[in-house]
């Protein structure tokens, strides 16, 4: 198998066949991100010959996978024609596969026409995972995400029209000290206009190799406390009115909370209230500082 650097996948893709089609990230400018620093280049598409070799190999050992997940920071950036070709390779080696997933940036959706999105859905692309991080323009701009809330709403509504499901990665702590609650409320306003099937939460963990670390050293940004991050989650959950599954997944989360919204909202908020009233900031901070890798 051809893999470059650390291979990242959403927790819910654990049983998917993982095949690398890109490596690195086309954007590579988010101030907090250190996920692809072990990749020796910014971005590249895997040669089709490698992708086919990997699909052939993995299909010999994992014959009954119902889903193939293309790895890389944002494979959905590839052109319609390339994505169509890749879907054909999946059908060749996994004729019974029900869907194809991958990571995507909001800006990866924009160049594709409505008809192309519908065709990609027909070819099997579904439940793609988008790292929106937040629905707050101040935070998105400061972190150099490369898109804003208008783009999030516009492009996700296009996915809705195409019948393509999508999931969100949310990043608790992205707003900075003192802005967690207002940022969460702003994000709920955006998310409530959309239809993410799953919202997965990660918590801001800042490593010294990130641009954001230098911002903190310069005094131009202050990190939210761990308690603030939990309060932020409580506000976000309390203001979400859509039908979605919300979960804190991954090592960055020191507290677990998950459930289906809106039916589990009361239970989730009650649990967060109990945690917030009982945990020690120093203990949570110790967890964060000893988290060597996401």
N, C-alpha and C positions, 0 to 999 in steps of 0.2 A: 504494500500500500504506500502511496505517496502522500506524506503529511509534512507540512513545513511549520515549525514552531509549535507553540501550545495550541491544541485543538479545543475550541470553545463551542459549546452547544447549550441550548436551554435545557433546564432540568427535565422538562416534559418530553424531550427528544431522546431519552435514554434507550428506548427500544427501536429507534430508527437506525437504518443502515447509514453510516456516516461516510460520505465521499467528498474529498476535497475537489472543488472546482475553481476556487480562487484562494489566494493567500494574501494576508495584509489587508489594509483598508484604503479605499480611494480617498477618503477625507483626511484622516490622520491629523486632525487639528484640535480635537476636543481637549480642553485643558486638563481634565481629570484622568484621561485614559492612558494606561500603560499596558494594555492587553497584548499589543502586537509589537512590543519593542524587541522581542527575540526573533522577529522576522527580518532577514538580511536585506529586505527591499521594502518599498512602500506598498506596492500592490502588483499582483500579476494574476492572469488567468492561467490555470493549468492547461497544458496541451491536451487536446481531445483524446490523443492516444493514451495519455496517462489516465484520464478519467475512465476511458473504456477498459483499460487494464484493471483498474481498481474495482469497477463494477463487476467485471467478470470474476475477479478473485473473491470479493466479498460475497457474491451470490453463491459461491461454492460452499461457504461456511455458514452463511446466514440466509438460508434459502427462502424462508417464509416471512421475511420482513414485509409489512404492509405499507411501510413508508420509507422514503429515502430523504435524508437531510443533507443538503449541500453545505459543506463547511467553508469558512472564510467570513470576514467581517461583514461583507455585503454583496453576496453573489447576484442579488437581484439587479445590480447595476449593469450586468451584462445586457447586450442588445437583445431585442426580441428574437432575432434569428438564432443567436447563440443559445438562448434559453430553450428555444424550440428544439434545436439539435440535441441538447443535453437531455431533454425530456424523451426524445427518441431513443437515446442510449439506455435510459432507465427502463423504457418499455421492452427493449431488446433483452435485458438481463433480469428484469423483474416484471414480467408481464402481468403479475397479479397485484403489483403495488397499487395502492389506492390513492396515494398523494405524494407530492414532493414539497419539502419545506426548505427554508433558508433564512438567513438574516437579511434585513434590508434597511436602507436609509430612506427617509421620506423623499429625498431628492432622486432616488433610484426609480421611483414610480413616475415622476413627472414626464420624462421623455417618451413614455409609452402611450400610445393612443388608447382610447376606450376599447376599441375593437381588439387591439393586441392584448390588453388585460383580460378580456373575456376569453380570448383564444388560449392564453396561458392558463387560465382557470380550467378550460376544457382539457388541456394537456396534462393536468394533474397538479399544478401549483396551487397550494392552499395552506392556510394557517401559517403564513409567513410571520416572522418575528421582527418587529420594528423597534429600534432603540430610540424612542421619542424622548425618554428621560423625564420630561415634564411638559406641562402646558402653560408655561409662564415665560413671556417674551424676554423679560429682563434676565432671567437665568439662562435661557437658551442663547441669547446674544453674548452674555459675558463668557459663557463656556465655549463659544465658537462652534456651536452645533451645525451651523450652516443652513438652518431653516428656522422658521418661526411658527406661531400657532396658526396663522392663516394657511400656511402650507400643509400643516398637519391635518387640519380639517378638510381642506380641499382634496388632498390626495387620498385620504382614508375614505372619504365619501365616494371617490371614484372606484376604490376597491369594493366598497359596498355595492355599487351599481354593477360591478363585474361579477359579483357573487363570490369574491375571494375573501375568505376569512383571514383575520390578522390578530396578532397578539402584541402587547406593549411591554417593553422593559421600562420600569419607572425607577428613578434614582433618588431615594430619600436623602436629603442633605444638600441637594444641588443649589438651593436658594441662598445658603449662607446664614450666618448668625442673625437671628432676629426676624428672618423673612420666611421661616418654614411654614407657618400657618397661612399667611396670605398667599404664598406660592401654591400651597396645596389647594386652597379655595379656587385660585385661578385655574389650576390644572383640572379640577373637577368640572368647571364650566366647560372646558374644551372636551374632556373625555365624555361628558354627558351628551355631547352632540354626535358621538361616534359609537361603534359597535365592536370594541375589542373583545375577542372570545376569552382571553386570559390577560390579566395584568400581573406581571411578576415584579416584585420589588427587590431591589438591591440597595444597600446602604453605602453612602459615600465613604470610601476608604482611600486615603491620599498617600501615595508613595513618593519618595524623595526625587524620583526621576521624572515626575510629572510637572507640567508647566504650572499647574495649580499650586503645587508645593512652593514654588518660587513666589507666586502671588501672595501666599500666606506669609512668607519670610519678609516680603516687601511691605506688608501691612495693608495691602489693597483688597484683601478678602479674609473673612473670618469664618472658620468652620462652625457648623451647628454642633451643639453638645449632643451626646447620645440620647439624652432625655428629650431634647428638642426634636430629634429625628423621630422618636416614638410618638410625640405629640403631633408631629406633622402627619404621620401615618393615620392617626386617629381622626384628624380633621379631614384628610382625603377620603377615607372610608365613609365617614359620616356624611360627606357631601356628594358621594357618587350615587346616582339614581338609575344606573343602567344595569342590565342583566349581564353579569360577567363573573368570572372566577378570579379572585384576588388572593395572592399568596406571597409570603416572604420566602424566597428560595435561594439557596447558595450560601457560601461561607461568610459573606459580608454581613449577613443578618444575625445578630446576637439574640434575637427574640423571634419566635415563630408565631405567625398569625395567618390563618387562611380560611376561606369559606366562599360560598356563592353569594353574590350580592344581587338583589337587596335582602334576600331572606335571612342571611346570617349576620346582617349588619349589627344588630343589637348585641349579639353574642361576641362578635369580634371587638367591638368598642368596649364592652365590659371587661374583656380579657386585657386589652391594652391599658385600661384604667387601673386594673389590679397590678399589672407589671410596673406601670409608671409610679404608682404609690409605694412600691416595695423595693425596687432595684436601687442600686448605688451607682452614681455616675462614675466614680473611680473604678469600680469593678467593670462596668461596661467599657470604659476607656481603655482599661488594661487589655480587654479582649481585642479591641480595635488595633491597638498598638502592637499586639503580638500576632496579628494576622499577616503572615509573611507573604501570602499569595492568595489571590482570589480563586 
